[in-house]
Amino acid sequence: MDVFASTDGQESDGHEQVVFCQDKQSGLKAIIAIYSTALGPALGGTRFYPYASEAEALHDVLELSRGMAYKNALAGLDLGGGKAVIWGDPDRIKTEPLLRAYGRFVESLNGRYYTACDVGTYVADMDVIARETRFVTGRSVEHGGAGDSSVLTAWGVFQGMRAAAEHVWDSPTLAGRRVGVAGLGKVGRHLVAHLIDDGASVVATDVNERALAWVRQTYPQVDLVSDATALVTSDIDVYAPCALGGALDDTTVPALRARVVVGAANNQLAHPGIEKLLADRGVLYAPDYVVNAGGVIQVADEIEGFNFDRAKLRATKIYDTTRDILRLADAEGVPPAVAADRLAERRMAEVGRLRTIHLR
Ligand SMILES: NC(=O)c1ccc[n+]([C@@H]2O[C@H](COP(=O)([O-])OP(=O)(O)OC[C@H]3O[C@@H](n4cnc5c(N)ncnc54)[C@H](O)[C@@H]3O)[C@@H](O)[C@H]2O)c1
């Protein structure tokens, strides 16, 4: 893995800084990767995960930090992209000393990197990390934090879906459309509420019985199907993957009946090339990292002192960003995923360049 080149073999500036952190006594082994600070301090969560090897942990943190730079750029934030991984099983090794040791390493970067929650880390962990560093978001409401980020993630996904509906059906509403939601977790549930309010009919699936019980109880009008395969092959206009990554692969895409795919899940495309397969089938795919940026918008707002209305206003702009990307994709004859990358790179270059104007 070449840290100084791009992570995908394509032309790119590579990462700015990668820091390996170790505290033997607490068992901490962490890697903090800063892809870009062109737009401001790098923001991205800490993933706590039992990677099979150090190489695997490094690969993940390099990919994830690069993704955050693109996500934050398109979210209109004055923040660059970074990410961290803690290598180990959180259920076995997560302790106060370990989290605080990690917090001291974050502090040592002096604000070049802000951390937040990710897989394996929670709001309560951020409160512990914050005892050692100022550069942490995603804290509890009691500590001035934004709380559950799924609220604005779902709102942003809904805005992205409205923009996609306008692009395909000339009207920014899901009223009268049938939307298939895979995954009724924190984000999926809020999304179902927005869709019902907008007048859509919803069909959904989840592997968790409690999630299904919630929807039966709260929205009896939602149809339920056995699994994601049944969902993608049913008569839906929009498919919203809100469970795990890799929802769009060589099996699902050919079977998909929806015209539009907009969902919260990260890394929906199972491998490069799927975006072309979708375009060839006439399926409009709104890139996941564009429409699911409401969560990072919510936690980023903490840096200014959290204000829900301000954060919601910013997440509402995901509608405009998605619309611009879909138009650019049409104008340049490329899939929306490629147009989104181009727009993010343009903002990082054009706004990042302004720092060369000397102030004093
Ligand atoms: N929470 C956020 O703020 C946020 C922000 C950006 C992206 N995301 C992404 O959105 C997705 C959902 O996040 P969440 O916070 O709602 O997670 P969650 O864990 O609360 O919910 C996920 C749901 O998906 C269900 N599920 C798992 N496998 C499934 C399968 N094969 N078929 C159907 N359902 C399945 C689970 O039972 C669960 O109910 C994740 O991919 C996450 O990375 C979340």
The ligand as a MOL file (V3000), in Angstrom:
LIG
                    3D

  0  0  0     0  0            999 V3000
M  V30 BEGIN CTAB
M  V30 COUNTS 44 48 0 0 0
M  V30 BEGIN ATOM
M  V30 1 N -26.4370 6.7290 11.2500 0
M  V30 2 C -25.9000 7.6660 10.4540 0
M  V30 3 O -25.8810 8.8500 10.7800 0
M  V30 4 C -25.3040 7.2750 9.1190 0
M  V30 5 C -24.6230 8.2530 8.3790 0
M  V30 6 C -24.1160 7.9380 7.1090 0
M  V30 7 C -24.2770 6.6380 6.6400 0
M  V30 8 N -24.9250 5.6990 7.3950 0 CHG=1
M  V30 9 C -25.0650 4.3370 6.8490 0
M  V30 10 O -26.4450 4.0300 6.6950 0
M  V30 11 C -26.6830 2.6370 6.9560 0
M  V30 12 C -27.7080 2.4820 8.0600 0
M  V30 13 O -27.2250 3.1300 9.2260 0
M  V30 14 P -28.0280 3.0320 10.6100 0
M  V30 15 O -27.3750 4.0220 11.5090 0
M  V30 16 O -29.4980 3.1030 10.3440 0 CHG=-1
M  V30 17 O -27.6340 1.5690 11.0660 0
M  V30 18 P -28.4770 0.5730 11.9850 0
M  V30 19 O -27.5000 -0.4620 12.4250 0
M  V30 20 O -29.2530 1.3140 13.0120 0
M  V30 21 O -29.5520 -0.0790 10.9800 0
M  V30 22 C -29.2450 -1.0060 9.9940 0
M  V30 23 C -30.4760 -1.8950 9.8310 0
M  V30 24 O -30.2410 -2.7560 8.7050 0
M  V30 25 C -30.7310 -4.0540 9.0410 0
M  V30 26 N -30.0840 -5.0420 8.1820 0
M  V30 27 C -28.8470 -5.5910 8.2860 0
M  V30 28 N -28.6390 -6.4760 7.2940 0
M  V30 29 C -29.7590 -6.4700 6.5290 0
M  V30 30 C -30.1490 -7.1810 5.3580 0
M  V30 31 N -29.3450 -8.0430 4.7680 0
M  V30 32 N -31.3790 -6.9210 4.8580 0
M  V30 33 C -32.2050 -6.0340 5.4470 0
M  V30 34 N -31.8950 -5.3570 6.5570 0
M  V30 35 C -30.6850 -5.5690 7.0960 0
M  V30 36 C -30.4000 -4.2050 10.5200 0
M  V30 37 O -31.1750 -5.2010 11.1290 0
M  V30 38 C -30.7300 -2.7970 11.0390 0
M  V30 39 O -32.0890 -2.6870 11.4370 0
M  V30 40 C -25.2960 2.0550 7.2780 0
M  V30 41 O -24.7300 1.5400 6.1020 0
M  V30 42 C -24.5000 3.2540 7.7410 0
M  V30 43 O -23.1000 3.0860 7.5250 0
M  V30 44 C -25.4540 5.9920 8.6110 0
M  V30 END ATOM
M  V30 BEGIN BOND
M  V30 1 1 1 2
M  V30 2 2 2 3
M  V30 3 1 2 4
M  V30 4 1 4 5
M  V30 5 2 4 44
M  V30 6 2 5 6
M  V30 7 1 6 7
M  V30 8 2 7 8
M  V30 9 1 8 9
M  V30 10 1 8 44
M  V30 11 1 9 10
M  V30 12 1 9 42
M  V30 13 1 10 11
M  V30 14 1 11 12
M  V30 15 1 11 40
M  V30 16 1 12 13
M  V30 17 1 13 14
M  V30 18 2 14 15
M  V30 19 1 14 16
M  V30 20 1 14 17
M  V30 21 1 17 18
M  V30 22 2 18 19
M  V30 23 1 18 20
M  V30 24 1 18 21
M  V30 25 1 21 22
M  V30 26 1 22 23
M  V30 27 1 23 24
M  V30 28 1 23 38
M  V30 29 1 24 25
M  V30 30 1 25 26
M  V30 31 1 25 36
M  V30 32 1 26 27
M  V30 33 1 26 35
M  V30 34 2 27 28
M  V30 35 1 28 29
M  V30 36 1 29 30
M  V30 37 2 29 35
M  V30 38 1 30 31
M  V30 39 2 30 32
M  V30 40 1 32 33
M  V30 41 2 33 34
M  V30 42 1 34 35
M  V30 43 1 36 37
M  V30 44 1 36 38
M  V30 45 1 38 39
M  V30 46 1 40 41
M  V30 47 1 40 42
M  V30 48 1 42 43
M  V30 END BOND
M  V30 END CTAB
M  END
